[in-house]
Amino acid sequence: MNTTPILLTVAVSAALATLAACSGSEDMQPLIPEGSTLKVALLETTDLHANVMSYDYFGVKEDTTLGMERTATLIKSARAENPNTVLLDDGDTIQGTLLADYQALANPVTCSTPLAVHKVMNALQYDAGGVGNHEFNYGLGYLSQVTNRDFGVPGVTKPGNCGGPNFPVVLSNVNGVSSQVPIFAPYAIVPKTFKATKPDGSSLDVTFNVGVLSFVPPQIMDWDKKNLDGKVYVNGVKESATKYVPEVRSKGADIVVALSHGGLDASAYSPKMENGSYHLTTVPGIDALMVGHSHLIFPKAREKNGPALDASLLSLPKDTVDSDKGLVNGVPTVMAQSWGRRLGIIQLTLLRQGGQWVVQKDKTNVESRGFKYTDGVTNVAADAGVAPLVDTEHKGTVAYAQQSLGVTTDFEMSAFFALVGDVSAIQIVNQAQIDYVKNFVATSLPQYAGIPVISTSAPFKAGRNGANDFTDVAPGASATSPFTLQVRNPGDLYLYSNNNVQAVKIKGSDLKNWLETSAKQFGQIDPSKSTEQDLVPSYSTIYNYDVFYAEGNALTYQIDVTKPVGSRIVNVSYQGKPIADGDDFIVATNDYRAGGGGGFPGIDGGKTIIKSPDANQTVVSNYLKKIGKVTYAANGNGRSWSFVKVTTAGPVILRAQPGKLAVAKVLGLALVSAEGSLDASGYAKYAIDLSK
């Protein structure tokens, strides 16, 4: 059974410290014989992004490939298999769906009511949770309320006993500027009552203390600068772990689990690195690592016909990373993808030696378990107990999603083929951003009036989170059968409601570097190779594939995918003339990119000339209302880029949602020549003819 978690802050009182230290001592429980064994399963969810129901609010339809109502089934199964379990969450929990925006922005949740996602987590009896970068998207005031946590930050109202998680939420590397102490408890020690096995085979109830730490990327200070600047600061993950792990041990933790909201990057450590999880495995005293942020699967999926390991993980050093067993520098490590689609499971066996529990590393088992784990074919059923918990919130969101914008479109705006030139879901975003920035310049920055304004946006929903994760607004719309856009559609076109419009003033050389960095999304194609080549080997950072646009399609460029990264962009021109390194441009973008998000050379906040209070998603919605009617001729066919043509000896494929070849034909994408078989993740392999 669960007992009340012991939360420990930096300024812990002597009495509480003494209590915590004693909680693991043998005078508070029966003597545990030497040689006793204890089996413990650590369970992880990560990057839930408020996907509570198996439902797509942008498409207003069921989606059985995601959602906590099915994760709940995985959790029940794991608990049945492993009586001694600890359920943890690795952050990016409260933001990411229209449900989340509905509760934060459209119909703000009251202090007394927990968020829908927290209602379900409470019902599932989570033991502790960490914090992700997206937790900060709605501001510190909102985060303080929904977690019922006083951050001690001036200007952030102290919550009045609000509804929130019934489990400790911890964060080890974010401190308040004024207080100089963590805004959340830096760690928790969660006492669990487990059944151990004595050497004679009989069972014994023992108190087992689980220490939990949590880390976020330092880049939150760039990504959410408007919410965090001057209020908090971030320490490096390795430095913070080195500080707190010994403290957690000294307070009586039997094992220490690190929840790291960052991916696995084996490059040289820096306190500023976004994906520093790999380096936490070099900190003594961490017994298990649970990671997230990258929305990937680690270790390799075990289910029959399971998806292959993402290309970005295949490059990790084999001598320190075992992607079959789930070990990083010998530390068991798991990543449970995103949106509730998997459950991370780390099974540990511990032996009682010298009065302590010692992990038996050779008996460790790590799994990232998906919905199809039983037979490789069928998704697990939803847990019937989840839907009633959030019925009001779910129905409210669906009704909100279907409110009319009073705007029509005569074409389908999709991102199925955004990586081969289609801009049907991107051009309207770029047009909205250009319109906004041009008006801003005209009214507030007349000194820049003569500089061309261009725009960039990315296909945020283009397969990153599975074969169903593609923007698709107004399917089937045509000139004879127009579609009336709804409240849900701007969010499908521009996913992140927390991004604000910003503009940067750059040179032609900056633009070329920007384009080269975007083109890193493509694999290098060898024309002489006869075997299959994947045009886009990994969708994990698809949000960094920026597509540029200028009014009248005045900006054009080509990408040569046969060339190595850094030398792919050719024939860059504006109004029919080659762009010189010294040419000036104003680029409409978002605060994430303008502030340095994505690591684009020279784009680090220093070139920003406009910092708008208006969200990109809102700007898109307002622009749609302004023009009233969206047409393919004016808003969907301004393709600014293309591939340099090349004939390949073997097949080149693009992975996208199945059954969409007809969409490519309607769009006139001649290079999409055929639809092939499905891969293990459910994507269709479309044949790409780069000679067309």
C-alpha positions as CSV (number, residue, x, y, z in Angstrom):
1,M,0.0,0.0,0.0
2,N,1.1,3.6,-0.4
3,T,2.0,5.7,2.6
4,T,2.3,9.5,2.7
5,P,5.4,10.8,0.7
6,I,8.0,12.6,2.7
7,L,8.9,15.8,0.9
8,L,12.3,17.3,1.6
9,T,13.3,20.9,0.7
10,V,16.6,22.6,1.0
11,A,15.5,24.4,4.1
12,V,14.3,21.2,5.8
13,S,13.8,21.4,9.5
14,A,16.0,19.3,11.9
15,A,13.0,17.4,13.0
16,L,11.9,16.4,9.6
17,A,15.4,15.5,8.6
18,T,15.6,13.2,11.6
19,L,12.3,11.6,10.7
20,A,13.4,11.0,7.1
21,A,16.7,9.6,8.2
22,C,14.9,7.2,10.6
23,S,12.3,6.1,8.1
24,G,14.7,3.5,6.6
25,S,16.2,2.3,9.8
26,E,15.5,-1.2,11.1
27,D,14.2,-0.1,14.5
28,M,11.0,1.1,12.7
29,Q,10.3,-2.3,11.0
30,P,11.1,-6.0,11.7
31,L,14.7,-6.9,11.3
32,I,15.4,-7.8,7.7
33,P,17.6,-10.9,7.4
34,E,20.7,-10.8,5.4
35,G,20.2,-12.4,2.0
36,S,16.6,-11.4,1.7
37,T,15.5,-10.3,-1.8
38,L,13.1,-7.6,-3.0
39,K,11.7,-7.2,-6.5
40,V,10.6,-3.7,-7.4
41,A,9.2,-2.4,-10.7
42,L,9.6,1.3,-11.5
43,L,6.9,2.5,-13.9
44,E,7.2,5.6,-16.0
45,T,4.9,7.9,-18.1
46,T,6.4,10.9,-19.8
47,D,5.3,13.7,-22.2
48,L,1.6,12.9,-21.6
49,H,0.8,16.4,-22.9
50,A,-2.7,16.3,-21.4
51,N,-3.7,13.3,-23.7
52,V,-6.2,11.9,-21.2
53,M,-8.7,10.4,-23.5
54,S,-7.9,8.4,-26.7
55,Y,-9.2,11.4,-28.7
56,D,-8.0,13.8,-31.3
57,Y,-9.5,17.2,-30.5
58,F,-8.2,18.8,-33.7
59,G,-9.9,16.1,-35.8
60,V,-12.8,15.7,-33.3
61,K,-12.5,11.9,-33.5
62,E,-11.4,8.9,-31.5
63,D,-7.7,7.9,-31.7
64,T,-7.0,4.6,-30.1
65,T,-3.2,5.0,-30.5
66,L,-2.9,7.4,-27.6
67,G,-4.3,8.5,-24.3
68,M,-4.1,7.8,-20.6
69,E,-7.3,5.8,-20.6
70,R,-5.2,3.1,-22.3
71,T,-2.0,3.8,-20.4
72,A,-4.1,3.0,-17.3
73,T,-4.6,-0.5,-18.7
74,L,-0.8,-0.9,-19.1
75,I,-0.4,0.3,-15.6
76,K,-2.9,-2.2,-14.2
77,S,-1.2,-5.0,-16.1
78,A,2.3,-4.0,-14.9
79,R,1.0,-3.9,-11.3
80,A,-0.5,-7.3,-11.7
81,E,2.8,-8.7,-12.9
82,N,4.9,-6.8,-10.3
83,P,3.2,-6.4,-6.8
84,N,5.9,-3.9,-5.7
85,T,5.6,-0.9,-8.0
86,V,6.4,2.8,-8.0
87,L,4.5,4.9,-10.5
88,L,6.3,8.1,-11.7
89,D,5.8,10.8,-14.3
90,D,8.6,12.6,-16.1
91,G,6.8,15.9,-17.0
92,D,5.3,17.7,-20.0
93,T,2.0,16.8,-18.4
94,I,-0.3,19.8,-18.4
95,Q,0.1,21.2,-21.9
96,G,-0.2,20.0,-25.5
97,T,-3.9,19.3,-26.4
98,L,-6.9,21.5,-27.0
99,L,-8.1,20.1,-23.6
100,A,-5.1,21.7,-21.9
101,D,-5.7,25.0,-23.7
102,Y,-9.4,24.8,-22.8
103,Q,-8.6,24.5,-19.1
104,A,-5.8,27.0,-19.1
105,L,-7.1,29.7,-21.5
106,A,-10.6,29.3,-22.8
107,N,-12.4,28.2,-19.6
108,P,-9.7,28.5,-16.9
109,V,-9.9,25.9,-14.2
110,T,-10.7,27.2,-10.8
111,C,-8.4,26.8,-7.7
112,S,-10.6,24.1,-6.2
113,T,-10.7,21.8,-9.2
114,P,-7.7,19.7,-10.2
115,L,-6.8,19.6,-13.9
116,A,-8.3,16.7,-15.9
117,V,-4.9,15.1,-16.2
118,H,-4.3,15.3,-12.5
119,K,-7.7,13.8,-11.7
120,V,-6.7,10.7,-13.6
121,M,-3.2,10.6,-12.2
122,N,-4.6,10.8,-8.7
123,A,-7.0,8.0,-9.4
124,L,-4.1,5.9,-10.7
125,Q,-2.2,6.6,-7.5
126,Y,1.0,8.1,-8.9
127,D,3.8,8.1,-6.3
128,A,5.7,11.2,-7.6
129,G,6.1,13.4,-10.7
130,G,8.7,15.5,-12.3
131,V,8.5,18.7,-14.3
132,G,9.0,19.2,-18.1
133,N,9.7,22.3,-20.1
134,H,6.1,22.7,-21.3
135,E,4.9,23.0,-17.7
136,F,6.0,26.6,-17.8
137,N,4.1,27.5,-21.0
138,Y,1.1,29.0,-19.2
139,G,3.1,31.0,-16.7
140,L,4.3,30.6,-13.1
141,G,1.0,31.7,-11.7
142,Y,-1.0,29.0,-13.4
143,L,1.6,26.3,-12.7
144,S,1.6,27.4,-9.0
145,Q,-2.2,27.0,-8.9
146,V,-2.5,23.7,-10.6
147,T,0.3,22.1,-8.6
148,N,-0.8,23.8,-5.4
149,R,2.8,25.0,-4.8
150,D,4.0,28.3,-3.4
151,F,7.1,29.1,-5.5
152,G,8.2,32.0,-3.3
153,V,8.6,34.1,-6.4
154,P,7.6,37.8,-6.0
155,G,4.5,38.6,-8.1
156,V,3.4,35.0,-8.2
157,T,0.3,34.6,-6.1
158,K,0.5,31.9,-3.4
159,P,-2.2,29.3,-4.1
160,G,-4.9,28.9,-1.5
161,N,-5.0,25.2,-1.0
162,C,-5.9,24.5,-4.6
163,G,-6.8,21.2,-6.1
164,G,-3.8,19.5,-7.7
165,P,-1.7,16.3,-7.7
166,N,-2.1,14.1,-4.6
167,F,1.6,13.1,-5.0
168,P,4.8,15.1,-4.7
169,V,6.0,17.1,-7.7
170,V,9.7,17.7,-7.6
171,L,12.3,19.7,-9.6
172,S,16.0,19.7,-8.8
173,N,17.5,22.3,-11.0
174,V,15.3,25.4,-11.1
175,N,15.7,28.0,-8.4
176,G,13.9,31.3,-7.6
177,V,16.0,34.4,-8.3
178,S,15.0,36.2,-5.1
179,S,15.0,33.1,-2.8
180,Q,18.0,31.3,-4.3
181,V,16.2,28.0,-3.5
182,P,14.3,25.5,-5.6
183,I,10.8,26.6,-6.6
184,F,9.6,23.0,-6.2
185,A,11.0,20.5,-3.6
186,P,14.3,19.4,-5.2
187,Y,13.5,15.8,-4.3
188,A,11.1,13.5,-2.5
189,I,11.6,10.3,-0.5
190,V,8.6,8.1,-1.0
191,P,8.2,5.4,1.6
192,K,6.5,2.3,0.2
193,T,5.4,-0.9,2.0
194,F,6.6,-3.8,-0.1
195,K,6.8,-7.6,0.3
196,A,10.3,-9.0,0.4
197,T,11.4,-12.6,0.5
198,K,13.5,-14.0,3.3
199,P,16.3,-16.6,2.6
200,D,13.9,-19.3,3.8
201,G,11.3,-18.4,1.2
202,S,8.8,-16.7,3.6
203,S,7.6,-13.2,3.0
204,L,8.2,-10.1,5.0
205,D,6.6,-6.6,4.8
206,V,9.3,-3.9,4.6
207,T,9.4,-0.2,4.2
208,F,11.3,0.8,1.1
209,N,12.3,4.4,0.6
210,V,12.4,5.6,-3.0
211,G,14.3,8.9,-3.6
212,V,13.1,10.8,-6.7
213,L,14.8,13.8,-8.4
214,S,13.7,15.7,-11.5
215,F,15.5,17.9,-14.1
216,V,14.4,20.2,-17.0
217,P,16.5,21.5,-19.9
218,P,18.2,24.9,-19.2
219,Q,16.6,26.2,-22.4
220,I,13.3,26.9,-20.6
221,M,14.9,30.3,-19.9
222,D,14.8,30.9,-23.7
223,W,11.7,29.1,-24.6
224,D,9.6,30.7,-21.9
225,K,11.6,33.8,-21.3
226,K,8.4,35.9,-21.1
227,N,7.2,33.8,-18.2
228,L,10.5,33.2,-16.4
229,D,13.0,36.0,-17.0
230,G,14.1,37.6,-13.8
231,K,12.0,35.2,-11.7
232,V,13.9,31.9,-11.9
233,Y,17.2,30.4,-13.1
234,V,18.3,26.9,-14.1
235,N,21.3,24.9,-13.0
236,G,23.0,22.2,-15.0
237,V,21.5,18.7,-14.6
238,K,24.8,17.1,-13.7
239,E,25.7,19.8,-11.1
240,S,22.3,19.6,-9.5
241,A,22.4,15.8,-9.3
242,T,25.8,15.8,-7.8
243,K,24.5,18.2,-5.1
244,Y,21.3,16.4,-4.3
245,V,21.9,12.6,-4.7
246,P,24.2,12.4,-1.7
247,E,21.6,14.3,0.3
248,V,18.8,12.0,-0.7
249,R,20.9,9.0,0.3
250,S,21.8,10.6,3.6
251,K,18.1,11.0,4.3
252,G,17.4,7.3,4.1
253,A,16.6,6.6,0.4
254,D,17.1,2.9,-0.5
255,I,17.3,3.7,-4.2
256,V,17.5,6.9,-6.2
257,V,15.6,7.5,-9.4
258,A,16.3,10.4,-11.7
259,L,13.5,11.8,-13.8
260,S,15.2,13.7,-16.6
261,H,13.1,15.6,-19.0
262,G,15.8,15.6,-21.7
263,G,16.9,13.1,-24.3
264,L,20.1,11.1,-24.7
265,D,23.0,13.1,-26.0
266,A,26.5,11.6,-25.6
267,S,28.4,14.6,-26.8
268,A,30.7,16.4,-24.4
269,Y,28.8,17.6,-21.3
270,S,27.8,21.2,-20.9
271,P,25.5,22.7,-18.1
272,K,23.6,24.4,-21.0
273,M,22.9,21.2,-23.0
274,E,19.3,20.5,-23.8
275,N,19.5,16.7,-23.6
276,G,21.8,16.0,-20.8
277,S,20.3,12.8,-19.5
278,Y,23.2,10.6,-20.7
279,H,25.5,12.4,-18.4
280,L,23.4,11.8,-15.3
281,T,24.4,8.1,-15.5
282,T,27.9,9.2,-14.6
283,V,26.8,10.7,-11.3
284,P,27.4,8.1,-8.5
285,G,24.3,7.0,-6.6
286,I,21.7,7.1,-9.3
287,D,20.1,3.6,-9.6
288,A,17.6,4.2,-12.4
289,L,17.1,6.9,-15.0
290,M,13.7,7.7,-16.6
291,V,13.9,10.2,-19.5
292,G,11.6,12.0,-21.8
293,H,11.4,15.2,-23.9
294,S,12.4,13.5,-27.2
295,H,9.2,11.6,-27.6
296,L,11.2,8.4,-28.5
297,I,11.3,4.8,-27.4
298,F,14.2,3.4,-25.4
299,P,15.2,0.7,-25.2
300,K,14.2,-0.9,-28.4
301,A,10.5,-1.9,-28.5
302,R,10.0,-5.6,-27.6
303,E,6.5,-6.3,-29.0
304,K,6.1,-8.4,-32.2
305,N,6.7,-6.2,-35.3
306,G,7.5,-3.3,-33.0
307,P,9.0,0.0,-34.4
308,A,12.7,0.2,-35.0
309,L,14.9,2.4,-32.8
310,D,14.9,6.0,-33.9
311,A,17.9,7.0,-36.1
312,S,18.9,9.6,-33.5
313,L,19.4,6.9,-30.9
314,L,21.3,4.6,-33.2
315,S,24.2,7.0,-33.3
316,L,24.8,6.7,-29.5
317,P,28.1,5.0,-28.6
318,K,27.7,1.2,-28.4
319,D,30.3,0.8,-25.7
320,T,28.2,2.8,-23.2
321,V,24.7,2.5,-24.5
322,D,22.9,-0.9,-24.8
323,S,19.7,-0.1,-26.6
324,D,18.5,-3.8,-26.3
325,K,18.8,-4.0,-22.6
326,G,18.1,-0.4,-21.8
327,L,21.4,0.4,-20.1
328,V,23.4,3.7,-20.3
329,N,26.8,3.4,-18.6
330,G,25.3,0.4,-16.8
331,V,22.4,2.4,-15.4
332,P,18.9,1.1,-16.3
333,T,17.3,3.7,-18.5
334,V,13.8,4.0,-20.1
335,M,11.9,6.4,-22.3
336,A,8.2,5.8,-22.7
337,Q,7.6,7.8,-26.0
338,S,4.8,10.3,-25.5
339,W,1.0,11.0,-25.2
340,G,0.5,7.9,-23.0
341,R,1.4,5.5,-25.8
342,R,3.9,3.5,-23.7
343,L,4.7,2.7,-20.1
344,G,8.3,2.5,-19.1
345,I,9.1,-0.4,-16.8
346,I,12.4,-1.0,-14.9
347,Q,12.4,-4.2,-12.9
348,L,15.0,-4.3,-10.2
349,T,16.0,-7.1,-7.9
350,L,17.7,-6.1,-4.7
351,L,19.6,-8.2,-2.2
352,R,19.9,-7.4,1.5
353,Q,23.6,-7.0,2.3
354,G,25.3,-5.3,5.2
355,G,22.0,-3.8,6.4
356,Q,21.3,-2.2,3.0
357,W,19.4,-3.0,-0.2
358,V,21.8,-3.6,-3.1
359,V,20.7,-3.6,-6.7
360,Q,21.6,-6.9,-8.5
361,K,22.5,-5.4,-11.9
362,D,22.6,-8.7,-13.7
363,K,18.9,-9.3,-12.8
364,T,17.7,-5.9,-14.1
365,N,15.1,-5.8,-16.9
366,V,14.0,-2.7,-18.8
367,E,11.1,-2.3,-21.2
368,S,9.2,0.5,-23.0
369,R,5.8,-1.2,-23.3
370,G,3.3,-0.1,-25.9
371,F,-0.4,-0.6,-26.5
372,K,0.2,-3.6,-28.8
373,Y,2.5,-5.5,-26.4
374,T,0.3,-8.6,-26.1
375,D,0.3,-9.7,-29.8
376,G,1.9,-6.9,-31.8
377,V,-1.4,-6.2,-33.5
378,T,-4.2,-5.0,-31.2
379,N,-4.2,-1.9,-29.0
380,V,-5.1,-2.5,-25.4
381,A,-8.6,-1.6,-24.4
382,A,-9.3,1.7,-22.6
383,D,-9.7,1.5,-18.8
384,A,-13.5,2.2,-18.4
385,G,-12.8,4.0,-15.1
386,V,-11.0,7.0,-16.7
387,A,-13.6,8.6,-19.0
388,P,-16.2,9.3,-16.2
389,L,-13.5,11.2,-14.2
390,V,-13.1,13.8,-17.0
391,D,-16.5,13.6,-18.7
392,T,-17.3,17.3,-18.1
393,E,-13.9,18.6,-19.2
394,H,-13.9,16.3,-22.3
395,K,-17.4,17.3,-23.5
396,G,-16.6,21.0,-22.9
397,T,-13.5,20.8,-25.0
398,V,-15.3,19.0,-27.8
399,A,-18.0,21.7,-27.9
400,Y,-15.4,24.5,-27.8
401,A,-13.4,22.8,-30.6
402,Q,-16.4,22.9,-32.9
403,Q,-17.3,26.6,-32.6
404,S,-17.3,28.2,-36.0
405,L,-14.7,30.8,-37.0
406,G,-17.0,32.1,-39.8
407,V,-14.2,31.4,-42.4
408,T,-14.4,29.1,-45.4
409,T,-11.7,27.2,-47.2
410,D,-11.8,25.6,-50.7
411,F,-8.9,23.2,-50.1
412,E,-7.5,20.6,-47.6
413,M,-4.6,22.0,-45.6
414,S,-2.4,19.0,-44.6
415,A,1.2,18.2,-43.6
416,F,1.3,14.6,-45.0
417,F,3.8,15.7,-47.6
418,A,5.3,18.8,-46.1
419,L,8.7,17.2,-46.3
420,V,8.6,17.0,-50.0
421,G,7.4,20.5,-50.8
422,D,3.7,20.8,-50.0
423,V,2.9,24.1,-48.1
424,S,-0.9,23.7,-48.0
425,A,-0.8,23.8,-44.1
426,I,2.2,26.2,-43.8
427,Q,1.7,29.0,-46.2
428,I,-1.3,30.5,-44.4
429,V,0.7,30.6,-41.2
430,N,3.5,32.4,-42.9
431,Q,1.1,34.8,-44.5
432,A,-0.5,35.6,-41.2
433,Q,2.9,36.2,-39.6
434,I,4.0,38.5,-42.5
435,D,0.8,40.5,-42.3
436,Y,1.3,40.9,-38.5
437,V,5.0,42.0,-38.7
438,K,4.5,44.3,-41.7
439,N,1.7,46.1,-39.8
440,F,3.9,46.3,-36.7
441,V,6.8,47.7,-38.6
442,A,4.6,50.3,-40.3
443,T,3.1,51.6,-37.1
444,S,6.0,51.2,-34.6
445,L,9.3,50.6,-36.5
446,P,9.3,52.9,-39.5
447,Q,13.1,52.9,-39.7
448,Y,12.8,49.3,-41.0
449,A,10.1,50.1,-43.6
450,G,12.4,49.4,-46.6
451,I,13.5,46.0,-45.5
452,P,11.8,42.9,-47.0
453,V,9.6,41.0,-44.5
454,I,9.7,37.2,-45.0
455,S,8.4,34.5,-42.7
456,T,9.2,31.0,-41.5
457,S,7.1,28.3,-39.9
458,A,7.5,24.5,-39.4
459,P,5.1,21.6,-40.0
460,F,4.8,20.9,-36.3
461,K,2.4,18.0,-36.9
462,A,4.2,16.0,-39.5
463,G,4.6,12.5,-38.0
464,R,6.6,13.2,-34.8
465,N,4.1,11.5,-32.6
466,G,3.1,8.6,-34.8
467,A,1.4,7.9,-38.1
468,N,-1.8,9.8,-37.1
469,D,0.1,12.9,-36.0
470,F,-0.3,15.1,-39.1
471,T,-2.1,18.4,-39.6
472,D,-5.2,17.8,-41.6
473,V,-7.6,20.7,-41.8
474,A,-10.8,20.5,-43.9
475,P,-10.3,17.1,-45.5
476,G,-12.2,16.9,-48.8
477,A,-12.8,20.6,-49.1
478,S,-13.0,22.0,-52.6
479,A,-14.3,25.0,-54.6
480,T,-17.7,23.3,-55.0
481,S,-17.7,22.0,-51.4
482,P,-16.1,24.6,-49.1
483,F,-15.5,23.8,-45.4
484,T,-16.3,26.3,-42.6
485,L,-13.3,26.5,-40.3
486,Q,-13.7,26.0,-36.6
487,V,-11.9,27.0,-33.4
488,R,-9.9,23.8,-33.4
489,N,-8.3,24.4,-36.8
490,P,-5.8,27.2,-36.0
491,G,-4.3,24.9,-33.4
492,D,-4.0,22.2,-36.0
493,L,-2.1,24.6,-38.3
494,Y,0.0,26.1,-35.5
495,L,0.3,23.6,-32.6
496,Y,1.9,25.6,-29.8
497,S,-0.5,28.0,-28.2
498,N,2.3,29.3,-25.9
499,N,4.5,30.7,-28.8
500,N,4.4,34.4,-29.4
501,V,5.2,36.2,-32.7
502,Q,8.7,37.7,-32.8
503,A,10.8,39.1,-35.7
504,V,14.5,39.1,-36.2
505,K,16.6,41.3,-38.5
506,I,19.2,39.2,-40.3
507,K,21.6,39.2,-43.2
508,G,21.6,37.0,-46.3
509,S,24.4,34.9,-44.7
510,D,22.2,34.3,-41.7
511,L,19.3,33.2,-43.9
512,K,21.5,30.7,-45.7
513,N,22.8,29.2,-42.4
514,W,19.2,29.1,-41.2
515,L,18.1,27.1,-44.3
516,E,21.1,24.8,-43.9
517,T,20.2,24.0,-40.4
518,S,16.6,23.3,-41.4
519,A,17.8,20.9,-44.1
520,K,19.5,18.7,-41.5
521,Q,16.1,17.0,-41.2
522,F,16.9,15.0,-44.4
523,G,19.1,12.0,-44.6
524,Q,21.9,12.1,-47.1
525,I,20.9,10.3,-50.2
526,D,23.4,8.2,-52.2
527,P,22.2,8.2,-55.8
528,S,24.2,5.0,-56.5
529,K,22.7,3.0,-53.7
530,S,20.3,0.2,-54.8
531,T,18.7,-0.4,-51.4
532,E,16.0,1.6,-49.8
533,Q,16.9,5.0,-48.4
534,D,14.7,7.0,-45.9
535,L,14.4,10.7,-47.0
536,V,13.6,11.7,-43.4
537,P,15.2,9.1,-41.1
538,S,13.9,10.7,-37.8
539,Y,10.9,12.8,-37.1
540,S,12.0,13.6,-33.5
541,T,12.9,17.2,-34.3
542,I,10.5,17.9,-37.1
543,Y,9.6,21.2,-35.4
544,N,13.0,22.4,-36.5
545,Y,12.2,22.1,-40.2
546,D,11.5,25.7,-41.0
547,V,9.9,26.5,-44.3
548,F,10.4,30.1,-45.6
549,Y,8.0,32.2,-47.6
550,A,7.7,35.7,-49.0
551,E,4.7,37.4,-50.5
552,G,4.3,36.7,-54.2
553,N,6.5,33.7,-53.7
554,A,9.4,36.1,-54.1
555,L,11.8,33.9,-52.0
556,T,12.9,30.6,-53.6
557,Y,15.6,28.0,-52.8
558,Q,16.5,24.4,-53.4
559,I,17.8,21.5,-51.2
560,D,20.4,19.0,-52.5
561,V,19.9,15.9,-50.4
562,T,22.9,14.2,-52.0
563,K,25.2,16.6,-50.2
564,P,26.3,16.4,-46.6
565,V,24.8,18.5,-43.8
566,G,25.9,22.1,-44.1
567,S,26.2,22.3,-47.9
568,R,22.7,21.4,-49.2
569,I,21.2,24.8,-49.9
570,V,21.6,26.2,-53.4
571,N,19.9,28.7,-55.7
572,V,18.7,31.0,-53.0
573,S,17.0,34.0,-54.6
574,Y,14.7,36.9,-53.7
575,Q,12.6,38.5,-56.5
576,G,14.6,36.5,-59.0
577,K,18.0,37.7,-57.9
578,P,20.6,35.7,-55.9
579,I,20.7,36.7,-52.3
580,A,24.0,38.3,-51.2
581,D,25.5,37.7,-47.8
582,G,25.0,41.3,-46.9
583,D,21.3,41.6,-47.9
584,D,18.9,42.6,-45.1
585,F,15.7,40.7,-44.2
586,I,13.2,40.8,-41.4
587,V,12.0,37.3,-40.6
588,A,8.7,36.7,-38.8
589,T,8.9,33.7,-36.6
590,N,8.2,32.7,-33.0
591,D,9.8,33.4,-29.6
592,Y,11.2,29.9,-29.4
593,R,13.2,30.3,-32.6
594,A,14.1,34.0,-32.2
595,G,15.5,33.3,-28.8
596,G,17.8,30.5,-29.9
597,G,15.5,27.4,-29.8
598,G,16.8,24.7,-32.1
599,G,20.4,25.9,-32.2
600,F,20.2,27.8,-35.4
601,P,23.6,29.6,-36.0
602,G,23.4,33.4,-35.3
603,I,19.7,33.2,-34.1
604,D,20.2,33.6,-30.4
605,G,18.0,36.5,-29.3
606,G,20.5,39.2,-30.3
607,K,18.8,40.0,-33.6
608,T,15.3,40.3,-32.3
609,I,13.5,43.6,-33.2
610,I,9.9,42.6,-32.4
611,K,8.7,40.9,-29.2
612,S,5.0,40.6,-29.6
613,P,2.5,39.9,-26.8
614,D,0.4,38.0,-29.3
615,A,0.5,34.2,-29.7
616,N,1.3,32.9,-33.2
617,Q,-1.8,30.7,-33.0
618,T,-4.0,33.7,-32.2
619,V,-2.4,35.7,-35.0
620,V,-3.3,32.9,-37.4
621,S,-6.9,32.8,-36.2
622,N,-7.2,36.5,-36.5
623,Y,-5.8,36.5,-40.0
624,L,-8.2,33.8,-41.1
625,K,-11.1,36.0,-39.8
626,K,-9.6,39.0,-41.5
627,I,-9.5,37.5,-45.0
628,G,-12.7,35.6,-44.5
629,K,-12.2,33.1,-47.3
630,V,-9.1,30.9,-47.8
631,T,-8.4,29.6,-51.3
632,Y,-5.8,27.3,-52.7
633,A,-4.8,29.8,-55.3
634,A,-4.0,32.6,-52.8
635,N,-3.1,30.6,-49.6
636,G,-2.0,27.1,-50.4
637,N,0.3,26.7,-53.4
638,G,3.1,29.1,-52.8
639,R,5.9,26.5,-52.8
640,S,9.1,28.4,-52.1
641,W,11.5,25.3,-52.1
642,S,12.2,22.2,-54.1
643,F,14.8,19.4,-54.2
644,V,17.6,19.5,-56.7
645,K,16.6,16.8,-59.1
646,V,18.6,13.6,-59.0
647,T,18.0,10.1,-60.3
648,T,18.6,7.3,-57.8
649,A,19.5,3.7,-58.5
650,G,17.3,2.4,-55.6
651,P,14.1,3.5,-53.9
652,V,13.8,6.6,-51.7
653,I,10.9,6.7,-49.3
654,L,9.0,9.1,-47.1
655,R,7.0,7.8,-44.2
656,A,3.6,9.4,-43.8
657,Q,0.0,8.5,-42.8
658,P,-1.4,5.6,-44.9
659,G,-4.0,6.2,-47.5
660,K,-3.0,9.7,-48.6
661,L,-1.6,9.1,-52.1
662,A,-4.8,10.8,-53.5
663,V,-3.9,13.9,-51.5
664,A,-0.5,14.1,-53.2
665,K,-2.1,13.7,-56.6
666,V,-4.6,16.5,-55.9
667,L,-1.7,18.7,-54.8
668,G,0.2,17.9,-58.0
669,L,3.2,16.4,-56.2
670,A,4.6,14.3,-59.1
671,L,7.6,13.2,-57.0
672,V,5.3,11.2,-54.8
673,S,4.9,8.2,-57.1
674,A,3.3,5.4,-55.2
675,E,2.2,4.2,-51.7
676,G,4.0,1.2,-50.4
677,S,3.8,-1.1,-47.4
678,L,3.5,-0.1,-43.7
679,D,6.5,0.0,-41.4
680,A,6.4,-1.3,-37.8
681,S,5.1,2.1,-36.5
682,G,2.2,2.2,-38.9
683,Y,3.6,4.8,-41.3
684,A,3.1,4.1,-45.0
685,K,6.2,4.2,-47.1
686,Y,5.6,6.5,-50.1
687,A,8.0,6.2,-53.0
688,I,9.7,9.5,-53.8
689,D,11.1,10.1,-57.3
690,L,13.7,12.8,-56.8
691,S,14.1,13.2,-60.5
692,K,10.7,14.9,-60.8
